[in-house]
Amino acid sequence: MPSVSIASSRDIAVIGGGIVGLWTAFLAARQGLSVTLLEKRTIGAGASGGLLGALMPHQPTGWNAKKQFQLEGLLSLEAEIEDIESLTGLRAGYRRCGRLMPIRHAEKRRLSEQWARASQESWPAPFRWQVTDETPDPGWLPQDQMQHGANIDSLSARVDPRALIAALHEAVTQSGIEMLENTEVSSVENRAVTLTDGSVLAAGRAILTAGWESFDLIDSLSGRGVKGQAALLCPARPVDPSAPILYDNGTYVIAHENGLVAIGSTSENEFDDPASTDEKLEAVIAHAMEICPALEDAEIIERWAGIRPRADGREPLVGPLPGHDDLLVATGGFKISFAIAHLMARAVLMQACGKTPDFLPDQFLPENRIKPRTG
């Protein structure tokens, strides 16, 4: 049976309706491009629909292009979110709350003091990394959890992932973008996006933003999904929503504007069921309750699991795919996707229009990490 066109030709087809895909579609429409957004399930159904929303910088030592890119994302995201909130009237739960991290051993204290000094050169004022010997809030992190003090950074922020996805979804809707949910793509070739039902969407450029499932759609893409589990708690007593992100040995405790607290997360390279939660999450919750008195008697109201995209080499992949005509990719942000998704979108759209984004690190370019197809 021959394929049939499902729509007139579009300037851009965005494949994947998570955080990167929504930013890409929205910014493309703002540039006057015609856009179709295709999502295999529903908007934000993957890892973008999670619970945490931590927006945290790397340590400020060993500065490189990747860290600079993330810094620019952290600095610019607030204004971008304000624009989305102004357009839609929806709140995204953003706050620059900072981060608090107990120091467990002497060597970490030595490194922490190096990070504090380096932040004065790598980060713009007033953002700094500091080391303290006194807890700023014993109800959030007690003194006995700080054997060698604690790190505090004033650059970190948090957002409510689902609230931001909802606001972006509304912004995309208001922009007149065609959205096709429950629509699965089987292949992308020669300006044609073929769906699993055999129908075809013609597009000048296709941009693949399908998270970890991008790696299965295109053979030359190298990466994997990493499972994360998280939980949402309702504290027995009100928690200050301005409390800093509490981070300790892979465990996050994040107070949100709605009075709830998100706990996470695991990083699992091997898993049988991407959507199930288990004893690994229970261990994270137990650790969070151990270090944070504010969680005493808190009620667990949701347990969640999802798969984050991690490209081989850890750095995201952003740009044209070698050996594929008119196909670009923007994925692999792993744990920092929410902090840099808007910059990934801006960069890949520049590339789709034949421009070179000078703010994009060379190691993010697929041409530097993927061999072109032959034969």
C-alpha positions as CSV (number, residue, x, y, z in Angstrom):
1,M,0.0,0.0,0.0
2,P,1.6,3.4,-1.0
3,S,2.4,6.0,1.7
4,V,0.1,9.0,1.9
5,S,0.9,12.5,3.0
6,I,-0.6,13.4,6.4
7,A,0.1,17.2,6.0
8,S,1.4,19.8,3.6
9,S,5.2,20.3,3.8
10,R,6.5,21.9,6.9
11,D,9.7,23.9,7.5
12,I,10.5,21.8,10.6
13,A,9.3,18.5,11.9
14,V,10.2,18.0,15.6
15,I,10.2,14.4,16.7
16,G,9.7,14.1,20.4
17,G,7.5,16.1,22.8
18,G,9.7,16.4,25.9
19,I,11.5,19.4,27.3
20,V,13.9,19.7,24.3
21,G,11.2,19.1,21.7
22,L,8.9,21.7,23.2
23,W,11.6,24.4,23.4
24,T,12.6,23.6,19.8
25,A,9.1,23.8,18.4
26,F,8.3,27.0,20.3
27,L,11.4,28.8,19.3
28,A,11.0,27.7,15.7
29,A,7.5,29.1,15.6
30,R,8.8,32.4,17.1
31,Q,11.2,32.6,14.1
32,G,8.3,32.3,11.7
33,L,8.9,28.7,10.7
34,S,6.0,26.3,10.1
35,V,6.3,23.4,12.6
36,T,4.8,20.0,13.2
37,L,5.6,18.3,16.6
38,L,5.2,14.6,16.7
39,E,5.1,12.7,20.0
40,K,5.0,8.9,20.3
41,R,2.8,9.1,23.4
42,T,1.6,12.3,25.0
43,I,3.5,15.6,25.6
44,G,5.9,15.2,28.5
45,A,5.2,11.5,28.9
46,G,8.9,10.5,29.3
47,A,11.6,11.7,31.6
48,S,10.5,15.3,31.2
49,G,7.4,14.5,33.2
50,G,9.4,13.7,36.3
51,L,9.5,15.2,39.8
52,L,12.8,16.7,40.7
53,G,13.6,19.7,38.5
54,A,17.1,20.3,39.9
55,L,19.1,22.9,37.9
56,M,22.6,22.6,39.3
57,P,26.1,23.6,37.9
58,H,29.2,21.5,37.7
59,Q,32.0,22.2,40.0
60,P,33.8,25.4,38.9
61,T,37.3,23.9,38.6
62,G,38.6,22.4,35.3
63,W,36.6,24.9,33.3
64,N,35.7,23.9,29.8
65,A,33.3,24.6,27.0
66,K,30.7,22.1,28.3
67,K,30.7,23.8,31.7
68,Q,30.4,27.2,30.1
69,F,27.5,26.1,28.0
70,Q,25.7,24.9,31.1
71,L,26.5,28.1,33.0
72,E,25.0,30.1,30.1
73,G,21.9,27.9,30.3
74,L,21.5,28.4,34.1
75,L,21.9,32.1,33.7
76,S,19.5,32.6,30.8
77,L,16.8,30.1,31.8
78,E,15.1,32.4,34.3
79,A,14.3,35.1,31.7
80,E,13.1,32.4,29.2
81,I,10.7,31.0,31.7
82,E,9.4,34.5,32.6
83,D,8.6,35.0,28.9
84,I,6.7,31.6,28.8
85,E,4.8,32.5,32.0
86,S,3.9,35.9,30.7
87,L,2.7,34.4,27.5
88,T,0.6,31.6,29.0
89,G,-0.3,32.9,32.5
90,L,1.0,29.6,33.8
91,R,3.6,29.3,36.5
92,A,6.6,27.0,36.1
93,G,7.7,26.7,39.7
94,Y,11.1,28.3,39.1
95,R,13.2,29.6,41.9
96,R,16.9,30.3,42.3
97,C,17.1,28.6,45.6
98,G,20.8,27.6,45.8
99,R,22.2,24.2,46.9
100,L,23.4,22.7,50.2
101,M,25.7,19.7,50.3
102,P,27.2,18.1,53.5
103,I,30.9,17.3,53.4
104,R,31.5,13.8,54.6
105,H,35.4,13.5,54.6
106,A,38.5,15.6,54.8
107,E,39.5,15.1,51.1
108,K,36.1,16.4,50.0
109,R,36.6,19.4,52.3
110,R,40.0,20.1,50.5
111,L,38.3,19.9,47.1
112,S,35.4,22.0,48.2
113,E,37.7,24.8,49.2
114,Q,39.3,24.6,45.7
115,W,35.8,24.9,44.2
116,A,35.0,27.9,46.3
117,R,38.1,29.7,45.1
118,A,37.5,28.7,41.4
119,S,34.0,30.0,41.5
120,Q,35.3,33.6,41.9
121,E,36.9,33.3,38.4
122,S,34.5,31.0,36.6
123,W,31.1,32.3,37.8
124,P,29.9,35.8,37.4
125,A,29.0,37.8,40.6
126,P,27.0,37.5,42.7
127,F,27.0,33.7,42.2
128,R,29.6,31.8,44.3
129,W,30.5,28.5,45.8
130,Q,31.2,28.6,49.5
131,V,32.2,26.3,52.3
132,T,30.5,26.7,55.7
133,D,31.1,25.1,59.1
134,E,27.6,26.0,60.4
135,T,24.3,24.8,59.0
136,P,22.1,27.6,57.6
137,D,19.0,25.7,58.7
138,P,19.2,22.8,61.3
139,G,15.6,21.8,60.3
140,W,16.7,21.2,56.8
141,L,20.3,19.9,57.3
142,P,21.3,19.3,61.0
143,Q,24.8,20.0,62.2
144,D,25.5,16.4,63.0
145,Q,25.2,15.6,59.2
146,M,28.1,18.0,58.5
147,Q,31.2,16.2,59.8
148,H,33.5,18.4,57.7
149,G,31.2,21.3,57.0
150,A,29.0,21.8,54.0
151,N,29.1,23.3,50.5
152,I,26.7,26.1,49.5
153,D,26.3,27.4,46.0
154,S,24.1,30.3,45.1
155,L,23.8,29.5,41.4
156,S,21.6,26.4,41.6
157,A,17.9,26.7,41.0
158,R,14.9,24.5,40.7
159,V,11.8,24.2,38.5
160,D,8.6,22.1,38.7
161,P,9.2,19.8,35.7
162,R,5.5,19.2,35.1
163,A,4.5,22.8,35.5
164,L,7.2,23.9,33.0
165,I,6.1,21.2,30.5
166,A,2.5,22.4,30.9
167,A,3.5,26.0,30.3
168,L,5.6,25.1,27.3
169,H,2.7,22.9,26.0
170,E,0.4,25.9,26.2
171,A,2.9,28.2,24.6
172,V,3.3,25.8,21.7
173,T,-0.5,25.6,21.3
174,Q,-0.8,29.3,21.3
175,S,1.9,29.5,18.6
176,G,-0.3,27.6,16.2
177,I,2.1,24.6,16.0
178,E,0.6,21.4,14.7
179,M,0.9,18.7,17.4
180,L,0.4,15.0,16.7
181,E,0.4,13.0,19.9
182,N,0.3,9.2,19.9
183,T,2.1,9.3,16.6
184,E,5.2,7.1,16.2
185,V,7.9,7.7,13.7
186,S,9.5,4.7,12.0
187,S,12.1,6.4,9.8
188,V,13.4,9.7,8.6
189,E,15.0,10.0,5.2
190,N,15.2,12.6,2.4
191,R,13.0,15.2,3.9
192,A,10.3,12.6,4.6
193,V,9.2,11.5,8.1
194,T,7.6,8.1,7.8
195,L,5.2,7.0,10.6
196,T,4.6,3.4,11.7
197,D,1.2,3.4,9.9
198,G,3.0,4.2,6.6
199,S,1.9,7.8,6.2
200,V,4.5,10.4,5.5
201,L,5.1,14.0,6.6
202,A,7.2,16.1,4.3
203,A,9.5,18.6,6.0
204,G,12.4,20.8,5.0
205,R,14.3,19.7,8.1
206,A,13.6,17.1,10.8
207,I,14.9,17.5,14.3
208,L,15.1,14.4,16.5
209,T,14.4,15.3,20.2
210,A,13.0,12.0,21.3
211,G,15.3,11.5,24.4
212,W,16.7,8.0,24.9
213,E,14.4,6.6,22.2
214,S,16.4,8.7,19.6
215,F,19.2,6.1,19.9
216,D,16.9,3.3,18.7
217,L,15.4,5.3,15.8
218,I,18.8,6.2,14.1
219,D,21.4,3.4,14.0
220,S,24.4,5.7,14.0
221,L,23.4,7.4,17.2
222,S,25.3,6.0,20.1
223,G,23.9,6.2,23.6
224,R,21.6,4.6,26.1
225,G,18.8,5.2,28.6
226,V,19.5,5.5,32.3
227,K,16.6,4.8,34.6
228,G,15.9,7.2,37.4
229,Q,13.4,6.7,40.3
230,A,12.0,9.5,42.4
231,A,9.2,10.3,44.8
232,L,6.9,13.1,45.8
233,L,6.3,13.7,49.5
234,C,3.8,15.8,51.4
235,P,5.6,17.0,54.6
236,A,3.7,16.7,57.9
237,R,4.6,20.4,58.6
238,P,5.0,23.2,56.1
239,V,8.4,23.5,54.4
240,D,9.9,26.8,53.2
241,P,9.8,26.7,49.4
242,S,12.9,28.9,49.3
243,A,15.0,26.1,51.0
244,P,18.1,25.2,49.0
245,I,18.3,22.0,47.0
246,L,19.7,19.4,49.5
247,Y,22.1,17.1,47.8
248,D,24.1,14.2,49.4
249,N,25.8,11.3,47.6
250,G,23.3,11.1,44.8
251,T,20.2,11.9,46.9
252,Y,18.2,15.1,46.1
253,V,15.7,16.8,48.4
254,I,13.9,19.6,46.6
255,A,11.2,21.8,48.1
256,H,8.7,23.1,45.6
257,E,6.3,26.1,45.6
258,N,3.2,23.9,46.0
259,G,4.5,22.7,49.5
260,L,5.5,19.3,48.3
261,V,9.1,17.9,48.4
262,A,10.6,15.8,45.6
263,I,13.1,13.1,46.5
264,G,15.4,11.3,44.1
265,S,17.1,9.7,42.3
266,T,18.6,6.5,41.1
267,S,20.9,6.0,38.1
268,E,20.4,2.5,36.7
269,N,22.1,1.4,33.5
270,E,20.5,-2.0,33.7
271,F,16.7,-2.4,34.2
272,D,13.8,-4.7,33.2
273,D,10.9,-2.4,33.6
274,P,11.5,1.4,32.8
275,A,8.3,2.4,34.6
276,S,8.5,0.4,37.8
277,T,9.8,1.5,41.2
278,D,11.4,-0.8,43.7
279,E,13.7,-1.1,46.7
280,K,16.3,1.2,45.1
281,L,13.9,4.1,45.5
282,E,13.0,3.1,49.0
283,A,16.7,3.4,49.9
284,V,16.9,6.9,48.5
285,I,13.8,8.0,50.4
286,A,15.2,6.5,53.6
287,H,18.4,8.4,53.2
288,A,16.6,11.6,52.5
289,M,14.6,11.2,55.6
290,E,17.7,10.4,57.6
291,I,19.5,13.6,56.6
292,C,16.5,16.0,56.5
293,P,14.5,16.5,59.7
294,A,11.8,18.4,57.8
295,L,10.7,15.1,56.2
296,E,9.8,13.4,59.5
297,D,6.3,11.8,59.2
298,A,6.0,13.0,55.6
299,E,3.5,11.1,53.4
300,I,4.7,9.6,50.1
301,I,2.1,10.6,47.6
302,E,3.7,9.4,44.4
303,R,6.5,7.1,43.3
304,W,7.8,7.7,39.7
305,A,10.3,6.1,37.3
306,G,11.6,7.3,33.9
307,I,14.5,7.0,31.5
308,R,16.9,9.8,30.9
309,P,19.0,10.0,27.6
310,R,22.8,9.7,28.0
311,A,24.8,9.9,24.8
312,D,28.1,8.1,24.7
313,G,30.8,10.4,25.9
314,R,28.3,12.0,28.3
315,E,28.0,15.3,26.3
316,P,24.7,16.0,24.5
317,L,24.4,15.6,20.8
318,V,23.3,18.7,19.0
319,G,23.4,19.2,15.2
320,P,23.2,17.6,11.8
321,L,23.7,13.8,11.6
322,P,26.5,12.7,9.3
323,G,25.1,10.7,6.4
324,H,21.5,11.8,6.9
325,D,20.1,14.5,4.6
326,D,18.2,17.2,6.5
327,L,18.1,15.4,9.8
328,L,19.4,17.0,13.0
329,V,19.4,15.8,16.5
330,A,19.2,17.4,20.0
331,T,19.3,14.8,22.8
332,G,21.6,13.3,25.4
333,G,21.4,16.0,28.1
334,F,21.0,13.3,30.8
335,K,20.7,14.9,34.2
336,I,21.1,18.5,33.1
337,S,18.5,18.6,30.2
338,F,16.2,21.0,31.9
339,A,19.0,23.5,32.5
340,I,20.2,23.5,28.9
341,A,17.2,22.4,26.7
342,H,16.4,26.0,25.6
343,L,20.1,26.5,24.4
344,M,20.1,23.1,22.7
345,A,16.9,24.2,20.9
346,R,18.4,27.5,19.9
347,A,21.6,25.9,18.6
348,V,19.9,23.2,16.6
349,L,17.5,25.7,15.0
350,M,20.4,27.9,13.9
351,Q,22.1,24.8,12.4
352,A,18.8,23.9,10.6
353,C,18.9,27.3,9.0
354,G,22.6,26.9,7.9
355,K,24.1,29.0,10.7
356,T,26.9,28.2,13.2
357,P,26.0,28.7,16.9
358,D,29.3,30.0,18.4
359,F,28.1,29.1,21.9
360,L,27.8,25.4,21.1
361,P,30.8,23.2,22.2
362,D,32.6,21.3,19.5
363,Q,32.2,18.1,21.4
364,F,28.4,18.4,21.1
365,L,28.5,18.2,17.3
366,P,27.5,14.8,15.9
367,E,30.1,15.2,13.1
368,N,32.8,15.0,15.8
369,R,31.5,11.9,17.4
370,I,29.7,9.9,14.8
371,K,31.1,8.3,11.7
372,P,29.0,8.9,8.5
373,R,27.2,6.0,6.9
374,T,28.9,4.4,3.9
375,G,27.6,2.2,1.1
